[in-house]
Amino acid sequence: MRSLNYKNEYQKLLSPEIVSYLAQIHEMKGQQNLFVEAQKDALSELLEIAKIQSTEASNRIEGIITTDERLKKIVMNKTTPRGRSEREIAGYRDVLNTVHENYDYIPIKPGMILQLHRDLYKFSNTAIGGSFKSSDNIIAEELPDGTTRIRFQPVPAWETTEAMDSLCNALQEAMNDPELDPLLLMPMFILDFLCIHPVNDGNGRMSRLLTLLLLYRSGYFVGKYISIERLIADSKETYYEVLQESSTGWHEGTNDYLPFVRYMLGVVSAAYREFASRVDILITKGLSKPERVREIVRNTTGKITKTQIMRQCPDISQKTVERALAEMLEHNEVIKIGGGRYTSYTWNWEKE
């Protein structure tokens, strides 16, 4: 098992680009804190939307899906999950709520991580949750011709307990150093967690829950109101590319954390920018639901599909979105691109 020293790796990351990211996020964090303090009640809608989106997106990355209607009912705890996928979605919902409500009391320790993993599978009919992996696993990808190739060989099962102890101890030591910014420690920890791949199933979902937990414990609460998981799911190809880049040479201690760190800082920064935009729509402008759809299209660079609009606003029904788009088309405010399942829309700037 390789040794982990985050302080040494930290110094390698302090490029002008990364320092600029940190400065932007620190500034936006302060702005969000002011918004939350002044408009806490009004933000309850954003909180519920983010829960739905986070649960849907994190599971969708792993191919765990259900219908939009069933998803909303499961997240709102208004139905009993049916089938394996819905049971795992319900488990994610509960762990996400635990992180939201109890982050201050959830230390980053192997035993606590296993408790969260146990709860992830508490509706499952198997005993898979709450234990480190019992056999070696691999990270593989399916190629277009149907074959698979190994992307990464994680730590073997017999080394997993020691590796997780070492990982959590390295993080704790780094977190105790006031000179090290937790925003950089978080993605390094998550990358190492994924390289260890400590459980038989659920490593990806656990990594995203731990991302939120680490952000919350360091005072970065944007993931409560804007789904970090959705932003990752929407850039899934890039996510896997940077994981591959940053994990190369991991066992030898020669890997480069920078690609994954840069990506995750970009996700957090995008979440804060989206938060500011959503607050402007929900609070400052007091827009109706059709008007919110209009603003989403107008503020989107390039094109956007009906499905993407609905993901951003799961509280708005499909019929309302369709009526809003039809009205905008009628007034020549948007341009329709393609047809059928590939239909998308872009704002008609020529009319402005």
C-alpha positions as CSV (number, residue, x, y, z in Angstrom):
1,M,0.0,0.0,0.0
2,R,1.4,3.4,-1.0
3,S,1.9,6.1,1.6
4,L,-0.3,9.2,1.6
5,N,1.0,12.7,2.4
6,Y,-1.4,15.4,1.4
7,K,0.8,18.2,2.5
8,N,3.5,17.3,0.0
9,E,1.0,16.8,-2.8
10,Y,-0.8,20.0,-1.9
11,Q,2.2,22.2,-2.8
12,K,2.3,20.7,-6.3
13,L,-1.3,21.9,-6.9
14,L,-0.8,25.6,-6.2
15,S,-0.7,26.8,-9.8
16,P,-2.2,30.3,-10.7
17,E,-5.2,28.6,-12.2
18,I,-6.0,26.6,-9.0
19,V,-5.4,29.6,-6.8
20,S,-7.8,31.6,-8.9
21,Y,-10.4,28.9,-8.5
22,L,-10.0,29.0,-4.8
23,A,-10.3,32.7,-4.6
24,Q,-13.5,32.6,-6.7
25,I,-15.1,29.9,-4.6
26,H,-14.2,31.6,-1.3
27,E,-15.8,34.8,-2.6
28,M,-19.0,33.0,-3.8
29,K,-19.2,31.1,-0.5
30,G,-19.4,34.4,1.4
31,Q,-22.1,35.7,-1.0
32,Q,-24.1,32.5,-0.5
33,N,-23.9,32.7,3.3
34,L,-25.5,36.2,3.0
35,F,-28.3,34.9,0.7
36,V,-29.0,32.0,3.1
37,E,-29.1,34.2,6.2
38,A,-31.5,36.7,4.6
39,Q,-33.8,34.3,2.6
40,K,-33.8,31.0,4.4
41,D,-37.5,30.3,4.0
42,A,-37.5,31.1,0.3
43,L,-34.6,28.7,-0.3
44,S,-36.6,25.7,0.9
45,E,-37.7,25.1,-2.6
46,L,-34.1,25.0,-3.9
47,L,-33.3,22.5,-1.1
48,E,-36.1,20.1,-2.2
49,I,-35.2,20.4,-5.9
50,A,-31.5,19.6,-5.1
51,K,-32.4,16.5,-3.1
52,I,-34.4,15.1,-6.0
53,Q,-31.7,16.0,-8.6
54,S,-28.9,14.6,-6.4
55,T,-30.6,11.3,-5.8
56,E,-31.5,10.9,-9.5
57,A,-28.2,12.0,-10.9
58,S,-25.9,10.0,-8.6
59,N,-27.8,6.8,-9.2
60,R,-28.2,7.6,-13.0
61,I,-24.4,7.6,-13.3
62,E,-24.4,4.0,-12.1
63,G,-27.3,3.0,-14.4
64,I,-29.8,2.9,-11.5
65,I,-33.0,4.6,-12.7
66,T,-36.8,4.8,-12.4
67,T,-39.5,7.1,-13.8
68,D,-39.5,10.8,-12.9
69,E,-42.8,10.4,-11.1
70,R,-41.6,7.4,-9.0
71,L,-38.3,9.1,-8.2
72,K,-40.1,12.2,-6.8
73,K,-42.4,10.0,-4.7
74,I,-39.4,8.0,-3.4
75,V,-37.4,11.1,-2.5
76,M,-40.4,12.7,-0.8
77,N,-40.9,9.3,1.1
78,K,-44.5,9.0,-0.3
79,T,-44.2,5.5,-1.7
80,T,-42.6,2.1,-1.0
81,P,-39.7,1.3,-3.3
82,R,-40.3,-1.4,-5.8
83,G,-37.5,-3.5,-7.3
84,R,-33.7,-3.3,-6.8
85,S,-33.2,0.1,-8.4
86,E,-35.8,1.9,-6.4
87,R,-34.5,0.3,-3.1
88,E,-31.1,1.6,-3.8
89,I,-32.5,5.0,-4.7
90,A,-34.4,5.1,-1.4
91,G,-31.1,4.2,0.4
92,Y,-29.3,7.1,-1.3
93,R,-32.2,9.4,-0.3
94,D,-31.8,8.5,3.4
95,V,-28.0,8.8,3.4
96,L,-28.2,12.1,1.6
97,N,-30.6,13.3,4.3
98,T,-28.3,12.1,7.0
99,V,-25.4,14.1,5.5
100,H,-27.6,17.2,5.1
101,E,-28.8,17.1,8.7
102,N,-25.9,15.6,10.7
103,Y,-22.7,16.5,8.9
104,D,-21.2,18.0,12.0
105,Y,-21.5,14.6,13.8
106,I,-20.2,12.4,11.0
107,P,-16.4,12.1,11.3
108,I,-14.4,10.9,8.3
109,K,-13.4,7.5,9.7
110,P,-13.5,4.0,8.2
111,G,-16.2,2.9,10.7
112,M,-18.5,5.8,9.9
113,I,-18.0,5.4,6.2
114,L,-19.1,1.8,6.6
115,Q,-22.2,2.9,8.5
116,L,-23.2,5.2,5.7
117,H,-22.6,2.4,3.2
118,R,-24.8,0.1,5.4
119,D,-27.6,2.6,5.2
120,L,-27.2,3.0,1.4
121,Y,-28.2,-0.7,1.1
122,K,-30.6,-0.9,4.1
123,F,-33.6,-1.5,1.8
124,S,-31.8,-4.1,-0.2
125,N,-32.4,-7.8,0.3
126,T,-28.7,-8.5,0.5
127,A,-26.0,-8.2,3.2
128,I,-23.8,-6.2,0.8
129,G,-23.9,-2.9,2.9
130,G,-21.6,-2.0,5.7
131,S,-18.6,-4.1,4.9
132,F,-15.3,-3.6,3.1
133,K,-15.0,-5.7,-0.1
134,S,-14.6,-9.4,0.3
135,S,-12.9,-10.0,-3.1
136,D,-10.7,-8.0,-5.4
137,N,-12.5,-5.7,-7.8
138,I,-11.6,-3.8,-10.9
139,I,-12.7,-0.6,-12.6
140,A,-13.6,-1.4,-16.2
141,E,-15.2,0.2,-19.1
142,E,-17.3,-1.3,-22.0
143,L,-15.9,-0.5,-25.4
144,P,-18.1,0.1,-28.5
145,D,-17.5,-3.4,-29.8
146,G,-19.0,-4.9,-26.6
147,T,-15.7,-5.9,-25.0
148,T,-14.4,-4.5,-21.7
149,R,-11.0,-3.2,-20.7
150,I,-9.6,-2.6,-17.3
151,R,-9.2,1.1,-16.5
152,F,-7.7,0.6,-13.0
153,Q,-6.8,-2.2,-10.6
154,P,-7.8,-1.0,-7.1
155,V,-6.2,-2.0,-3.8
156,P,-6.6,-5.8,-3.2
157,A,-9.3,-6.9,-0.7
158,W,-6.8,-8.0,1.9
159,E,-5.2,-4.5,2.0
160,T,-8.4,-2.5,2.1
161,T,-8.8,-2.1,5.9
162,E,-5.3,-0.8,6.3
163,A,-5.6,1.4,3.2
164,M,-8.8,3.0,4.6
165,D,-7.2,3.6,7.9
166,S,-4.2,5.3,6.2
167,L,-6.5,7.3,4.0
168,C,-8.6,8.7,6.8
169,N,-5.6,9.4,9.0
170,A,-3.8,11.3,6.2
171,L,-6.9,13.4,5.7
172,Q,-7.3,14.2,9.4
173,E,-3.7,15.2,9.7
174,A,-4.0,17.5,6.7
175,M,-7.3,19.0,7.9
176,N,-5.5,19.9,11.2
177,D,-3.0,22.0,9.3
178,P,-4.5,25.6,9.0
179,E,-2.3,26.3,6.0
180,L,-4.0,23.7,3.9
181,D,-7.3,24.6,2.2
182,P,-10.0,21.9,2.6
183,L,-11.2,22.6,-1.0
184,L,-8.0,21.0,-2.3
185,L,-7.9,18.2,0.3
186,M,-11.5,17.1,-0.6
187,P,-10.8,16.0,-4.3
188,M,-7.5,14.4,-3.3
189,F,-9.2,12.3,-0.7
190,I,-12.1,11.4,-3.1
191,L,-9.6,10.3,-5.8
192,D,-7.7,8.1,-3.3
193,F,-11.0,6.7,-2.0
194,L,-12.0,5.7,-5.6
195,C,-8.5,4.2,-6.2
196,I,-8.9,2.0,-3.1
197,H,-12.4,1.1,-4.2
198,P,-13.1,-0.2,-0.7
199,V,-16.6,-1.8,-1.1
200,N,-18.0,-4.5,-3.3
201,D,-20.6,-2.1,-4.8
202,G,-21.6,1.5,-4.4
203,N,-18.1,3.1,-4.5
204,G,-19.2,5.9,-7.0
205,R,-22.3,6.8,-5.0
206,M,-20.3,6.8,-1.7
207,S,-17.6,9.0,-3.2
208,R,-20.3,11.6,-4.1
209,L,-21.9,11.5,-0.7
210,L,-18.5,11.8,0.9
211,T,-17.8,14.8,-1.4
212,L,-20.9,16.6,0.1
213,L,-19.9,15.6,3.6
214,L,-16.4,17.0,3.2
215,L,-17.7,20.2,1.7
216,Y,-20.3,20.7,4.5
217,R,-17.8,20.0,7.3
218,S,-15.6,22.7,5.8
219,G,-18.5,25.3,5.5
220,Y,-19.2,24.9,1.8
221,F,-23.0,24.3,1.7
222,V,-23.7,25.0,-2.0
223,G,-24.5,21.2,-2.5
224,K,-27.6,21.7,-0.3
225,Y,-29.2,24.0,-2.9
226,I,-27.6,23.0,-6.2
227,S,-27.0,19.3,-7.0
228,I,-23.3,18.6,-7.2
229,E,-24.2,15.1,-8.4
230,R,-26.2,16.5,-11.3
231,L,-23.3,18.6,-12.5
232,I,-21.0,15.6,-12.4
233,A,-23.6,13.4,-14.2
234,D,-24.0,16.1,-16.9
235,S,-20.2,16.0,-17.5
236,K,-19.8,12.3,-17.0
237,E,-17.4,11.8,-19.9
238,T,-15.0,14.4,-18.5
239,Y,-15.4,13.0,-15.0
240,Y,-14.2,9.6,-16.1
241,E,-11.4,11.1,-18.2
242,V,-9.9,13.1,-15.3
243,L,-10.3,10.1,-13.0
244,Q,-8.2,8.1,-15.5
245,E,-5.6,10.9,-15.8
246,S,-5.2,11.3,-12.1
247,S,-5.2,7.6,-11.2
248,T,-2.4,6.7,-13.6
249,G,0.6,5.7,-11.5
250,W,-1.4,5.8,-8.2
251,H,0.0,2.6,-6.8
252,E,3.6,3.8,-7.4
253,G,2.8,7.2,-5.8
254,T,3.6,9.0,-9.1
255,N,0.0,10.0,-10.1
256,D,-1.0,13.6,-10.8
257,Y,-3.9,14.8,-8.7
258,L,-4.2,18.0,-10.7
259,P,-6.7,16.9,-13.4
260,F,-9.2,15.6,-10.9
261,V,-8.7,18.6,-8.5
262,R,-9.2,21.1,-11.3
263,Y,-12.4,19.3,-12.4
264,M,-13.9,19.2,-9.0
265,L,-13.1,22.8,-8.3
266,G,-14.8,23.6,-11.6
267,V,-17.9,21.7,-10.5
268,V,-18.1,23.5,-7.1
269,S,-17.6,26.9,-8.8
270,A,-20.3,26.1,-11.3
271,A,-22.6,25.1,-8.5
272,Y,-22.1,28.5,-6.8
273,R,-22.7,30.4,-10.0
274,E,-25.9,28.4,-10.6
275,F,-27.0,29.1,-7.0
276,A,-26.6,32.9,-7.6
277,S,-28.7,32.6,-10.8
278,R,-31.4,30.5,-9.2
279,V,-31.7,32.9,-6.2
280,D,-32.0,35.8,-8.6
281,I,-34.9,34.0,-10.4
282,L,-36.7,32.7,-7.3
283,I,-36.3,35.6,-4.9
284,T,-35.3,38.9,-6.6
285,K,-37.5,38.5,-9.6
286,G,-40.3,36.5,-8.1
287,L,-41.0,34.7,-11.4
288,S,-43.8,32.3,-12.2
289,K,-43.0,28.8,-13.4
290,P,-43.3,29.6,-17.1
291,E,-41.2,32.6,-16.6
292,R,-38.5,30.5,-14.9
293,V,-38.5,28.2,-17.9
294,R,-38.0,31.2,-20.1
295,E,-35.1,32.5,-18.0
296,I,-33.4,29.1,-18.0
297,V,-33.5,29.0,-21.8
298,R,-32.4,32.6,-22.1
299,N,-29.4,32.1,-19.7
300,T,-28.2,28.9,-21.4
301,T,-25.2,29.2,-23.6
302,G,-26.0,27.2,-26.7
303,K,-28.9,24.8,-26.8
304,I,-31.0,23.0,-24.2
305,T,-33.5,20.1,-24.3
306,K,-36.8,19.8,-22.6
307,T,-35.3,17.0,-20.4
308,Q,-32.5,19.3,-19.3
309,I,-34.9,22.0,-18.4
310,M,-37.0,19.6,-16.3
311,R,-33.8,18.3,-14.5
312,Q,-33.1,21.9,-13.5
313,C,-36.6,22.4,-12.3
314,P,-38.1,19.1,-11.1
315,D,-40.9,21.0,-9.3
316,I,-42.2,22.2,-12.7
317,S,-44.4,19.6,-14.5
318,Q,-43.7,18.4,-18.1
319,K,-46.9,20.0,-19.3
320,T,-45.9,23.4,-17.9
321,V,-42.5,23.2,-19.6
322,E,-44.0,22.2,-22.9
323,R,-46.6,25.1,-22.7
324,A,-43.8,27.6,-21.9
325,L,-41.7,26.4,-24.8
326,A,-44.7,26.5,-27.2
327,E,-45.5,30.0,-26.1
328,M,-41.9,31.1,-26.6
329,L,-41.9,29.5,-30.1
330,E,-45.1,31.4,-30.9
331,H,-43.5,34.7,-29.9
332,N,-40.3,33.8,-31.8
333,E,-38.3,34.1,-28.6
334,V,-36.6,30.7,-29.1
335,I,-35.4,28.7,-32.0
336,K,-36.3,25.0,-32.3
337,I,-33.5,22.7,-33.3
338,G,-34.0,19.1,-34.6
339,G,-37.1,17.0,-33.9
340,G,-38.5,14.1,-32.0
341,R,-36.3,12.9,-29.1
342,Y,-33.4,15.0,-30.3
343,T,-35.3,18.3,-30.2
344,S,-33.5,21.2,-28.4
345,Y,-34.0,24.9,-28.1
346,T,-31.8,28.0,-28.2
347,W,-32.6,31.6,-27.3
348,N,-33.3,33.8,-30.4
349,W,-30.8,36.7,-29.7
350,E,-31.7,38.3,-33.1
351,K,-34.9,39.4,-31.6
352,E,-33.3,41.3,-28.7
